[in-house]
Amino acid sequence: MERRSPRASEEEYLKTVLVLSAAKKAARTRDIAKALKISPASVTEMLEKLAKKQLINHSPYHGVLLTPKGKKSAEIVLRRYQLLERFFTEYLGVEIDMFPYSA
Protein backbone atom coordinates (compact mmCIF):
# COMPACT_ATOMS: atom_id res chain seq x y z
CA MET A 1 0.00 0.00 0.00
CA GLU A 2 1.35 3.41 -1.00
CA ARG A 3 1.84 5.96 1.77
CA ARG A 4 0.47 9.33 0.82
CA SER A 5 1.39 12.63 2.37
CA PRO A 6 -1.28 15.23 3.07
CA ARG A 7 -2.21 17.59 0.23
CA ALA A 8 -1.13 21.22 0.38
CA SER A 9 -4.43 22.48 1.83
CA GLU A 10 -4.38 19.72 4.43
CA GLU A 11 -0.79 20.62 5.27
CA GLU A 12 -1.85 24.23 5.90
CA TYR A 13 -4.48 23.05 8.38
CA LEU A 14 -2.10 20.66 10.13
CA LYS A 15 0.55 23.36 10.44
CA THR A 16 -2.01 25.85 11.74
CA VAL A 17 -3.35 23.40 14.33
CA LEU A 18 0.22 22.65 15.46
CA VAL A 19 1.04 26.33 15.90
CA LEU A 20 -2.27 27.21 17.59
CA SER A 21 -2.20 24.22 19.92
CA ALA A 22 1.33 25.02 21.07
CA ALA A 23 -0.06 27.82 23.24
CA LYS A 24 -3.17 25.90 24.33
CA LYS A 25 -4.09 22.26 24.62
CA ALA A 26 -6.49 22.34 21.68
CA ALA A 27 -7.01 24.61 18.69
CA ARG A 28 -10.50 26.03 18.27
CA THR A 29 -12.33 26.03 14.95
CA ARG A 30 -12.81 29.79 14.99
CA ASP A 31 -9.09 30.36 15.68
CA ILE A 32 -8.16 28.13 12.76
CA ALA A 33 -10.63 30.00 10.54
CA LYS A 34 -9.19 33.35 11.62
CA ALA A 35 -5.58 32.21 11.05
CA LEU A 36 -6.38 30.86 7.58
CA LYS A 37 -8.79 33.71 6.75
CA ILE A 38 -11.62 31.37 5.79
CA SER A 39 -15.09 30.61 7.10
CA PRO A 40 -15.60 28.38 10.14
CA ALA A 41 -17.86 26.16 8.00
CA SER A 42 -14.98 25.51 5.59
CA VAL A 43 -12.73 24.70 8.53
CA THR A 44 -15.25 22.23 9.94
CA GLU A 45 -15.49 20.48 6.57
CA MET A 46 -11.70 20.05 6.34
CA LEU A 47 -11.45 18.98 9.98
CA GLU A 48 -13.89 16.16 9.25
CA LYS A 49 -11.67 15.01 6.36
CA LEU A 50 -8.55 15.16 8.52
CA ALA A 51 -10.30 13.23 11.29
CA LYS A 52 -11.24 10.49 8.81
CA LYS A 53 -7.56 10.24 7.85
CA GLN A 54 -6.72 9.94 11.56
CA LEU A 55 -4.57 13.08 11.50
CA ILE A 56 -6.62 14.94 14.12
CA ASN A 57 -9.15 14.37 16.86
CA HIS A 58 -11.97 16.89 16.53
CA SER A 59 -14.58 17.30 19.19
CA PRO A 60 -17.13 20.07 18.62
CA TYR A 61 -16.95 22.69 21.38
CA HIS A 62 -13.73 21.13 22.73
CA GLY A 63 -11.32 21.84 19.90
CA VAL A 64 -8.86 20.04 17.70
CA LEU A 65 -5.90 17.93 18.74
CA LEU A 66 -3.34 16.37 16.44
CA THR A 67 -2.95 12.61 16.56
CA PRO A 68 0.63 11.30 16.73
CA LYS A 69 0.45 10.72 12.95
CA GLY A 70 -0.93 14.24 12.41
CA LYS A 71 1.66 15.81 14.69
CA LYS A 72 4.48 14.14 12.79
CA SER A 73 3.08 15.39 9.47
CA ALA A 74 2.55 18.90 10.86
CA GLU A 75 6.09 19.05 12.24
CA ILE A 76 7.50 18.05 8.85
CA VAL A 77 5.44 20.75 7.15
CA LEU A 78 6.43 23.39 9.71
CA ARG A 79 10.10 22.45 9.37
CA ARG A 80 9.85 22.81 5.59
CA TYR A 81 8.34 26.28 6.03
CA GLN A 82 11.08 27.24 8.48
CA LEU A 83 13.77 26.15 6.02
CA LEU A 84 12.13 28.13 3.24
CA GLU A 85 11.78 31.11 5.55
CA ARG A 86 15.48 30.96 6.36
CA PHE A 87 16.39 30.73 2.68
CA PHE A 88 14.19 33.69 1.78
CA THR A 89 15.39 35.88 4.63
CA GLU A 90 19.10 35.03 4.67
CA TYR A 91 19.78 34.54 0.98
CA LEU A 92 17.14 36.60 -0.77
CA GLY A 93 16.66 39.36 1.80
CA VAL A 94 12.88 39.01 2.12
CA GLU A 95 11.53 40.60 5.30
CA ILE A 96 10.43 38.26 8.08
CA ASP A 97 7.04 39.99 8.47
CA MET A 98 5.84 38.14 5.39
CA PHE A 99 5.90 34.82 7.26
CA PRO A 100 2.99 34.21 9.67
CA TYR A 101 4.53 31.17 11.38
CA SER A 102 7.99 32.34 12.29
CA ALA A 103 9.89 30.18 14.72
C-alpha positions as CSV (number, residue, x, y, z in Angstrom):
1,M,0.0,0.0,0.0
2,E,1.4,3.4,-1.0
3,R,1.8,6.0,1.8
4,R,0.5,9.3,0.8
5,S,1.4,12.6,2.4
6,P,-1.3,15.2,3.1
7,R,-2.2,17.6,0.2
8,A,-1.1,21.2,0.4
9,S,-4.4,22.5,1.8
10,E,-4.4,19.7,4.4
11,E,-0.8,20.6,5.3
12,E,-1.8,24.2,5.9
13,Y,-4.5,23.0,8.4
14,L,-2.1,20.7,10.1
15,K,0.5,23.4,10.4
16,T,-2.0,25.8,11.7
17,V,-3.3,23.4,14.3
18,L,0.2,22.6,15.5
19,V,1.0,26.3,15.9
20,L,-2.3,27.2,17.6
21,S,-2.2,24.2,19.9
22,A,1.3,25.0,21.1
23,A,-0.1,27.8,23.2
24,K,-3.2,25.9,24.3
25,K,-4.1,22.3,24.6
26,A,-6.5,22.3,21.7
27,A,-7.0,24.6,18.7
28,R,-10.5,26.0,18.3
29,T,-12.3,26.0,14.9
30,R,-12.8,29.8,15.0
31,D,-9.1,30.4,15.7
32,I,-8.2,28.1,12.8
33,A,-10.6,30.0,10.5
34,K,-9.2,33.3,11.6
35,A,-5.6,32.2,11.1
36,L,-6.4,30.9,7.6
37,K,-8.8,33.7,6.7
38,I,-11.6,31.4,5.8
39,S,-15.1,30.6,7.1
40,P,-15.6,28.4,10.1
41,A,-17.9,26.2,8.0
42,S,-15.0,25.5,5.6
43,V,-12.7,24.7,8.5
44,T,-15.3,22.2,9.9
45,E,-15.5,20.5,6.6
46,M,-11.7,20.1,6.3
47,L,-11.4,19.0,10.0
48,E,-13.9,16.2,9.2
49,K,-11.7,15.0,6.4
50,L,-8.5,15.2,8.5
51,A,-10.3,13.2,11.3
52,K,-11.2,10.5,8.8
53,K,-7.6,10.2,7.9
54,Q,-6.7,9.9,11.6
55,L,-4.6,13.1,11.5
56,I,-6.6,14.9,14.1
57,N,-9.2,14.4,16.9
58,H,-12.0,16.9,16.5
59,S,-14.6,17.3,19.2
60,P,-17.1,20.1,18.6
61,Y,-17.0,22.7,21.4
62,H,-13.7,21.1,22.7
63,G,-11.3,21.8,19.9
64,V,-8.9,20.0,17.7
65,L,-5.9,17.9,18.7
66,L,-3.3,16.4,16.4
67,T,-3.0,12.6,16.6
68,P,0.6,11.3,16.7
69,K,0.4,10.7,13.0
70,G,-0.9,14.2,12.4
71,K,1.7,15.8,14.7
72,K,4.5,14.1,12.8
73,S,3.1,15.4,9.5
74,A,2.5,18.9,10.9
75,E,6.1,19.0,12.2
76,I,7.5,18.0,8.8
77,V,5.4,20.8,7.1
78,L,6.4,23.4,9.7
79,R,10.1,22.4,9.4
80,R,9.8,22.8,5.6
81,Y,8.3,26.3,6.0
82,Q,11.1,27.2,8.5
83,L,13.8,26.1,6.0
84,L,12.1,28.1,3.2
85,E,11.8,31.1,5.6
86,R,15.5,31.0,6.4
87,F,16.4,30.7,2.7
88,F,14.2,33.7,1.8
89,T,15.4,35.9,4.6
90,E,19.1,35.0,4.7
91,Y,19.8,34.5,1.0
92,L,17.1,36.6,-0.8
93,G,16.7,39.4,1.8
94,V,12.9,39.0,2.1
95,E,11.5,40.6,5.3
96,I,10.4,38.3,8.1
97,D,7.0,40.0,8.5
98,M,5.8,38.1,5.4
99,F,5.9,34.8,7.3
100,P,3.0,34.2,9.7
101,Y,4.5,31.2,11.4
102,S,8.0,32.3,12.3
103,A,9.9,30.2,14.7
